[in-house]
Each structure stands twice: as C-alpha cells, then as structure tokens.
C-alpha cells in the first residue's frame, strides 16, 4: 500500500499543452506512473487536483464522497471565464436521479434499437447524397452533422427545419474561447427561449415525443419537475444529444482512414464494427480538457494523496483510457482488445444518458460507409486538415474524402 502524502508543490498550468489533432499529451504517461494525482491550475477558477489513472478517475466520477452540487457558489476550475447554471450536470443524487429518471426510458438499449432502422435509412440517404455530390466531398457537412441532428430531432420532437439555429446556439455548451462570453450567454438564452416555446406548444397540442412526455410529467405531477427544470433539461438533451456526436463521427472516420489496414479489415469483417467503435472511443481523446470538477465532501485518500474536504478534483478521461494497467499497449488502436472498460461516456451518476444512442449512431455510420464506400480515403493529407479551436472537444472543421 502506498503512503498517503500531501503535496505542497505549486500547481501546474493546465491543460498542459494546446490540443494537437487527436494526440494525447505524453506528459500523462509520466503522471500516471509517478504523480497520478497532480495539482493543476486552469485558466480560470481555483486550483484543483487532476486524477490521471483509470481507478482514480472512476472514484472521482462515481464515489458519493465527491460532489458536483458542492461546486455551487465556488470559483470552479474551468477553461472559460464565464460561470452559469449547468442544470442537471451540476446536481447530485437524489435531485439528479429525479430528473434523470424522467428521460432515461427514452435512451434505453431497447428504445435505441427501435431507432436503428430509421437511423440506417437516414445514413443511407445522406451517403447517397454525398456520393451524388461527387468526389471529393466533405463528410462533416454531408453526413456527420445532419445525421445526429435529425435523430435527436425525431426523438425529442424538434422541427428539423430549425437545425441551423439550434446547432449554432449549441456551440455555447462546448465553447471555451471560440465565442465571446456575451455571445455564448446570448446563444444559451436563445436556446432556452426556443425550447420554452416548444414546451408551450405541447400544452396546446400534446405530442407523443420526449418533450411532450416531459411536459406531461411536469403538468400532471408538479412537485416532481419545475418549469425551469423542464426547459433546461430539454435544451440540454437537444444540445448534448447531437453536439459531441457531430464532432466524434469525423474523428472516428479520420482515425480509421489514417490507419488504412484497420479500415480494410473492417471492410472485410464488418461484424467487428461494434467492438471497433468501443476501441475508437477509448483511443480518441475527445475532451480538450477535464471539466466539471467534483468537490470532496470529506477527506479522501486518492492516488497516494490526501484530498482535503472542500478541495476540487478533476478527472482526465483521456488519460484514464490510456492507462496501461487496464488497457495493455494502450497507445495502440487494437480491434482485438478483449476487455474494454473505457470511460469515454463518463462513469457513475453522470454517465452519459445518451451513450447507447451515440454508440448506435457511430455503428450505423461506419457500417453504411464501409458498405457504400469501401474505397473511402482522405482527399487531403492529414497535415492539411483544419481542427476546431476554443472548444471543450476536439474535432475537424471539415473532412474531405474520396472513394
């Protein structure tokens, strides 16, 4: 058993480096080995601890001794200057559980499987359009952006015709420096106002979609859900339900096309797609920085360090997913990995409620591309591609492909 210590070294500036493509900072490997819980200082907010090992990250995300709700009123460590209400993300059980239960049934494995045939139709339609546009074509514009938007619109009951507006507003959810604070605030306000309008419509004309179900839960049992909770929850589902998926689809394809032997293997063995998606989710460091600190409610020993009550701890999911003690040869993309307890969707009470939906969308997109465009390849060298900046997530602005 390691000796518990309290480090007195000054906090390291974090993130440790500017995100570069989908590379993970090599510093994490040394930290996992020598200093798994490290003191860091983000651009804004108070200093924090950063957990880098898989076991410690799981503890921070899943142990009730670490609280999200305790961040209220604190100068929470963050990569952006503004602080505002993050809704359900800022809650602990049982309040968090109360809200999550109201929408969880829409995202069960069974419900998601019911959506798979329609998602396949959409993917096939979008890939057909991309092929018709001619080679080269931008996979982001033709497939990766419209598919998750249309799927979440169908599920929630949001008019697809409004997609350009709410897709623009949703950037505020993942922005660090890509938007000025006043613009980000305006976008969030517009998204909330838009959702409030849809909720008002449901009261005039009830529907069977998820927004309609949430309105009924509010109106038929008012002590369970406030009006503000309905609006924030619906807006959060709309934004989170497509924003990261829009970003991650091109990431998955990019990685596969930069490893042509892996792409060809999937062309030859499409049954490997589900396990390939899990390995890609583990391998790709989607987050540009750890976010949403948990505050220790009592003294907790973690990674050989005594975290004092009231101290914030951040969890590095990309580092946890490259922990060699859990994932042998972790820096290699391995389609034959037998066990894959990756944390790409988080862990514990805040485990991504849309994880099954995202998995299904990733699988369907890859299956469709492998079938329709088996000769898919990058139309430009990787060095010529442009990456998004100033966001909590990493992704391409465009992915030109040929076939």
VMD Tcl script that draws the C-alpha trace (Angstrom):
set ca {
  {0.00 0.00 0.00}
  {1.39 3.41 -0.94}
  {1.98 6.06 1.68}
  {-0.55 8.87 1.72}
  {1.07 12.27 1.21}
  {0.03 15.87 0.84}
  {1.89 17.57 -2.00}
  {2.94 21.16 -1.44}
  {4.32 21.78 -4.93}
  {2.84 24.63 -6.92}
  {0.06 23.88 -9.35}
  {0.98 23.10 -12.96}
  {-0.75 25.17 -15.66}
  {-3.45 23.00 -17.24}
  {-4.18 21.98 -19.97}
  {-0.52 21.04 -20.20}
  {-0.36 21.88 -23.90}
  {-2.53 23.05 -26.77}
  {-4.56 20.14 -28.21}
  {-2.91 18.85 -31.39}
  {-5.16 16.86 -33.69}
  {-6.11 13.75 -31.70}
  {-2.77 13.30 -29.98}
  {-2.68 12.87 -26.23}
  {-0.08 14.83 -24.31}
  {2.83 12.44 -23.49}
  {3.07 14.05 -20.04}
  {0.09 11.96 -18.92}
  {2.06 8.71 -19.12}
  {4.63 10.01 -16.67}
  {1.98 11.39 -14.35}
  {0.13 8.08 -14.23}
  {3.39 6.42 -13.25}
  {4.89 8.96 -10.86}
  {2.26 11.50 -9.77}
  {-1.22 10.14 -10.52}
  {-2.93 12.96 -8.62}
  {-1.36 16.25 -9.66}
  {-2.08 19.81 -8.58}
  {-3.22 21.95 -11.54}
  {-4.37 25.46 -12.30}
  {-6.82 26.00 -15.13}
  {-7.09 29.38 -16.92}
  {-9.97 30.33 -14.60}
  {-11.09 29.34 -11.13}
  {-9.38 27.91 -8.10}
  {-6.57 25.30 -8.19}
  {-7.62 21.66 -8.34}
  {-6.33 18.13 -8.23}
  {-6.26 16.19 -11.51}
  {-6.76 12.42 -11.44}
  {-4.99 10.60 -14.30}
  {-5.25 6.87 -13.52}
  {-8.26 4.79 -14.52}
  {-9.08 3.64 -10.98}
  {-8.83 7.14 -9.52}
  {-10.91 8.68 -12.31}
  {-13.64 6.12 -11.63}
  {-13.54 7.00 -7.96}
  {-13.87 10.73 -8.61}
  {-16.77 10.19 -11.02}
  {-18.59 7.51 -9.06}
  {-17.88 7.88 -5.34}
  {-20.57 9.88 -3.46}
  {-17.81 11.47 -1.38}
  {-17.13 13.62 -4.45}
  {-19.91 16.10 -5.24}
  {-20.91 18.15 -8.29}
  {-23.51 20.14 -6.33}
  {-20.82 21.39 -3.95}
  {-19.43 23.48 -6.83}
  {-22.33 25.92 -6.42}
  {-21.03 29.18 -5.04}
  {-17.39 28.20 -5.62}
  {-14.92 29.59 -8.14}
  {-15.00 26.29 -10.02}
  {-11.85 25.43 -12.04}
  {-12.62 25.89 -15.73}
  {-11.21 26.75 -19.15}
  {-13.56 29.68 -19.78}
  {-14.23 32.95 -17.97}
  {-17.97 32.61 -17.51}
  {-19.93 30.62 -14.96}
  {-23.60 29.81 -15.29}
  {-26.20 27.23 -14.40}
  {-25.34 23.86 -15.95}
  {-28.62 22.26 -14.92}
  {-28.60 18.53 -14.25}
  {-24.81 18.37 -14.70}
  {-24.45 20.40 -11.52}
  {-26.63 18.14 -9.37}
  {-26.03 15.17 -7.08}
  {-28.43 12.33 -6.30}
  {-31.24 12.29 -5.30}
  {-32.12 15.51 -7.18}
  {-30.04 14.41 -10.16}
  {-31.70 10.96 -10.12}
  {-35.17 12.51 -10.01}
  {-34.59 14.40 -13.26}
  {-32.66 11.65 -14.99}
  {-35.39 9.06 -14.40}
  {-37.88 11.21 -16.30}
  {-35.99 10.85 -19.57}
  {-33.96 7.67 -19.07}
  {-36.56 5.40 -20.68}
  {-36.14 7.24 -23.98}
  {-32.48 6.18 -24.08}
  {-32.64 2.54 -23.02}
  {-30.95 -0.09 -25.18}
  {-34.37 -1.35 -26.29}
  {-35.61 2.09 -27.32}
  {-32.35 2.83 -29.15}
  {-32.61 -0.45 -31.08}
  {-36.07 0.61 -32.20}
  {-34.45 3.73 -33.67}
  {-31.74 1.80 -35.53}
  {-33.73 1.02 -38.74}
  {-34.71 4.68 -39.17}
  {-31.14 5.76 -38.47}
  {-29.91 3.35 -41.15}
  {-32.34 4.90 -43.62}
  {-31.06 8.38 -42.77}
  {-27.42 7.32 -43.05}
  {-28.02 5.67 -46.40}
  {-29.87 8.73 -47.66}
  {-27.07 11.06 -46.55}
  {-24.29 8.90 -48.01}
  {-26.25 8.71 -51.26}
  {-26.34 12.50 -51.29}
  {-22.61 12.67 -50.63}
  {-21.87 10.29 -53.48}
  {-24.15 12.27 -55.79}
  {-22.27 15.46 -54.90}
  {-19.16 13.88 -56.31}
  {-15.69 13.14 -55.05}
  {-14.14 14.75 -53.07}
  {-16.86 15.65 -50.59}
  {-16.93 16.88 -47.02}
  {-18.05 14.10 -44.68}
  {-18.74 16.63 -41.92}
  {-21.27 18.59 -43.99}
  {-22.86 15.65 -45.82}
  {-23.11 13.00 -43.08}
  {-21.62 13.76 -39.65}
  {-23.59 16.93 -38.97}
  {-27.07 16.18 -40.35}
  {-27.44 12.61 -39.07}
  {-27.21 13.20 -35.28}
  {-29.32 16.34 -35.62}
  {-32.11 14.51 -37.42}
  {-32.02 11.59 -34.97}
  {-32.28 13.79 -31.87}
  {-34.94 15.95 -33.54}
  {-37.06 12.86 -34.19}
  {-36.60 11.65 -30.62}
  {-37.39 14.95 -28.92}
  {-39.92 16.26 -31.41}
  {-37.92 19.30 -32.56}
  {-38.50 20.64 -36.10}
  {-35.55 19.67 -38.27}
  {-36.11 22.91 -40.21}
  {-34.73 24.78 -37.18}
  {-31.47 22.79 -37.13}
  {-29.21 25.61 -38.30}
  {-30.38 27.82 -35.45}
  {-30.07 25.36 -32.57}
  {-26.84 23.87 -33.93}
  {-25.33 27.36 -33.81}
  {-26.67 28.01 -30.30}
  {-25.37 24.65 -29.07}
  {-21.77 25.68 -29.64}
  {-22.09 27.73 -26.45}
  {-22.34 24.48 -24.48}
  {-18.86 23.34 -25.57}
  {-17.16 26.70 -26.10}
  {-14.14 27.77 -24.08}
  {-12.75 30.63 -26.16}
  {-14.43 30.10 -29.56}
  {-17.21 32.51 -28.54}
  {-17.05 35.75 -26.60}
  {-18.77 35.31 -23.20}
  {-21.61 37.66 -24.13}
  {-22.21 35.74 -27.37}
  {-22.17 32.39 -25.55}
  {-24.65 33.76 -22.99}
  {-26.88 35.04 -25.80}
  {-26.80 31.67 -27.56}
  {-27.76 29.81 -24.38}
  {-30.58 32.26 -23.71}
  {-31.87 31.81 -27.26}
  {-31.71 28.03 -26.95}
  {-33.64 28.12 -23.67}
  {-36.21 30.54 -25.11}
  {-36.62 28.34 -28.18}
  {-37.20 25.27 -26.02}
  {-39.66 27.14 -23.81}
  {-41.63 27.92 -26.96}
  {-41.77 24.25 -27.98}
  {-42.91 23.31 -24.48}
  {-45.68 25.92 -24.67}
  {-46.79 24.40 -27.98}
  {-47.06 20.96 -26.36}
  {-49.54 22.33 -23.87}
  {-51.77 23.46 -26.73}
  {-51.15 20.41 -28.91}
  {-49.94 17.38 -26.91}
  {-47.50 15.02 -28.63}
  {-46.00 11.57 -28.01}
  {-42.39 12.68 -28.38}
  {-39.95 13.14 -25.49}
  {-40.70 16.84 -24.99}
  {-44.40 16.01 -24.84}
  {-43.72 13.33 -22.24}
  {-41.68 15.75 -20.13}
  {-44.46 18.35 -20.27}
  {-47.00 15.77 -19.12}
  {-44.71 14.79 -16.24}
  {-44.49 18.43 -15.23}
  {-48.20 19.23 -15.53}
  {-49.58 16.01 -14.07}
  {-47.19 15.84 -11.13}
  {-45.98 19.37 -10.48}
  {-43.94 18.56 -7.38}
  {-41.58 16.38 -9.42}
  {-40.47 18.82 -12.11}
  {-40.38 22.60 -12.18}
  {-40.93 24.60 -15.35}
  {-37.31 25.76 -15.28}
  {-36.15 22.15 -14.97}
  {-38.23 21.10 -17.98}
  {-36.77 23.88 -20.13}
  {-33.15 23.32 -19.07}
  {-33.40 19.53 -19.33}
  {-34.95 19.62 -22.80}
  {-32.42 22.19 -24.03}
  {-29.55 20.17 -22.60}
  {-30.76 16.99 -24.29}
  {-31.08 18.78 -27.62}
  {-27.59 20.29 -27.43}
  {-25.74 17.35 -25.88}
  {-27.72 14.88 -27.97}
  {-26.04 16.00 -31.15}
  {-23.08 18.31 -30.50}
  {-20.49 15.76 -29.36}
  {-21.74 13.12 -31.82}
  {-21.40 15.58 -34.71}
  {-17.80 16.10 -33.61}
  {-16.94 12.48 -32.88}
  {-18.16 10.88 -36.14}
  {-15.44 12.60 -38.22}
  {-12.89 11.75 -35.52}
  {-13.70 8.04 -35.82}
  {-13.50 8.10 -39.61}
  {-10.30 10.18 -39.58}
  {-8.53 7.69 -37.30}
  {-9.61 4.76 -39.45}
  {-8.54 6.45 -42.69}
  {-5.13 7.27 -41.25}
  {-4.77 3.56 -40.45}
  {-5.78 2.05 -43.82}
  {-5.06 -1.54 -42.74}
  {-7.66 -1.14 -39.98}
  {-10.20 0.35 -42.40}
  {-9.66 -2.53 -44.83}
  {-10.06 -5.06 -42.07}
  {-13.46 -3.56 -41.21}
  {-14.43 -3.65 -44.90}
  {-13.59 -7.36 -44.89}
  {-15.07 -8.05 -41.44}
  {-17.97 -5.62 -40.83}
  {-19.08 -7.70 -37.85}
  {-16.18 -6.06 -35.98}
  {-17.80 -2.62 -36.14}
  {-19.34 -2.67 -32.62}
  {-16.04 -3.60 -30.96}
  {-14.18 -1.18 -33.26}
  {-16.44 1.65 -32.08}
  {-15.64 0.85 -28.44}
  {-11.91 0.80 -29.16}
  {-12.10 4.07 -31.10}
  {-13.99 5.69 -28.23}
  {-11.25 4.57 -25.85}
  {-8.43 5.62 -28.17}
  {-9.66 9.09 -29.18}
  {-9.09 11.85 -26.58}
  {-12.28 13.75 -27.37}
  {-12.04 16.17 -24.47}
  {-9.57 19.01 -24.84}
  {-9.56 19.46 -21.07}
  {-11.07 17.93 -17.96}
  {-14.27 19.69 -16.91}
  {-16.91 19.72 -14.17}
  {-14.84 19.32 -11.01}
  {-16.09 17.20 -8.15}
  {-15.60 18.58 -4.64}
  {-14.54 16.31 -1.80}
  {-17.19 16.23 0.93}
  {-14.70 14.76 3.40}
  {-11.00 13.92 3.50}
  {-10.36 11.20 0.89}
  {-7.15 9.30 0.08}
  {-6.77 9.22 -3.67}
  {-3.76 8.24 -5.75}
  {-1.50 8.35 -2.71}
  {-2.60 11.88 -1.83}
  {-4.92 13.08 0.93}
  {-7.57 15.23 -0.72}
  {-8.99 17.54 1.92}
  {-12.71 18.20 2.32}
  {-13.73 21.10 0.10}
  {-10.97 20.61 -2.49}
  {-11.97 20.20 -6.16}
  {-10.80 17.23 -8.20}
  {-10.89 16.96 -11.99}
  {-10.89 13.63 -13.83}
  {-8.89 13.15 -17.03}
  {-10.88 10.63 -19.05}
  {-8.41 10.60 -22.00}
  {-5.57 9.73 -19.59}
  {-7.66 7.04 -17.86}
  {-8.40 5.49 -21.24}
  {-4.66 5.18 -21.93}
  {-3.84 3.52 -18.59}
  {-1.63 0.51 -19.43}
  {-2.58 -1.21 -16.19}
  {-6.11 -1.56 -17.59}
  {-5.50 -1.47 -21.35}
  {-2.32 -3.32 -22.37}
  {-0.44 -1.49 -25.13}
  {-2.88 1.35 -24.56}
  {-1.41 3.72 -27.14}
  {-2.21 1.28 -29.96}
  {-5.58 1.00 -31.68}
  {-6.42 -2.67 -31.19}
  {-9.60 -4.08 -32.69}
  {-8.97 -7.38 -30.92}
  {-8.98 -5.89 -27.42}
  {-10.94 -8.42 -25.35}
  {-11.96 -6.20 -22.43}
  {-12.58 -2.50 -22.87}
  {-13.91 -0.73 -19.75}
  {-13.26 2.70 -21.28}
  {-14.69 5.83 -19.71}
  {-15.50 7.74 -22.89}
  {-19.09 8.24 -21.70}
  {-18.07 9.01 -18.14}
  {-18.90 6.92 -15.11}
  {-21.20 6.94 -12.11}
  {-24.37 9.05 -11.71}
  {-23.40 11.38 -14.57}
  {-22.61 8.60 -17.05}
  {-23.84 9.93 -20.40}
  {-27.55 9.20 -20.66}
  {-27.28 9.15 -24.46}
  {-24.40 6.65 -24.58}
  {-26.47 3.90 -26.21}
  {-27.84 6.34 -28.77}
  {-24.36 7.61 -29.66}
  {-23.00 4.07 -29.94}
  {-25.79 3.13 -32.31}
  {-25.22 6.20 -34.49}
  {-21.47 5.55 -34.69}
  {-22.08 1.93 -35.64}
  {-24.64 2.80 -38.29}
  {-22.48 5.49 -39.89}
  {-19.44 3.22 -40.08}
  {-21.46 0.27 -41.39}
  {-23.00 2.46 -44.09}
  {-19.68 3.95 -45.19}
  {-17.94 0.57 -45.21}
  {-20.74 -0.87 -47.35}
  {-21.36 2.06 -49.71}
  {-17.82 3.48 -50.00}
  {-15.34 0.67 -49.21}
  {-12.59 2.60 -51.00}
  {-13.05 5.67 -48.79}
  {-9.84 7.67 -48.28}
  {-8.72 11.11 -47.20}
  {-8.86 13.61 -50.05}
  {-6.19 15.76 -48.39}
  {-3.13 14.84 -46.31}
  {-3.71 14.93 -42.54}
  {-1.41 17.94 -42.18}
  {-3.72 19.98 -44.44}
  {-6.86 19.39 -42.38}
  {-8.21 22.11 -40.09}
  {-9.21 21.43 -36.49}
  {-11.72 23.28 -34.36}
  {-10.29 25.57 -31.70}
  {-11.56 27.07 -28.48}
  {-13.92 24.19 -27.63}
  {-14.13 21.61 -24.87}
  {-14.00 18.90 -27.55}
  {-11.59 18.16 -30.37}
  {-12.83 17.78 -33.91}
  {-12.37 18.65 -37.56}
  {-13.97 21.65 -39.23}
  {-14.20 19.55 -42.41}
  {-13.18 16.06 -43.52}
  {-12.69 15.93 -47.32}
  {-12.92 12.33 -48.53}
  {-12.77 10.49 -51.85}
  {-13.87 6.96 -52.75}
}
mol new
graphics top color blue
foreach p $ca { graphics top sphere $p radius 0.5 }
foreach p [lrange $ca 0 end-1] q [lrange $ca 1 end] { graphics top cylinder $p $q radius 0.2 }
display resetview
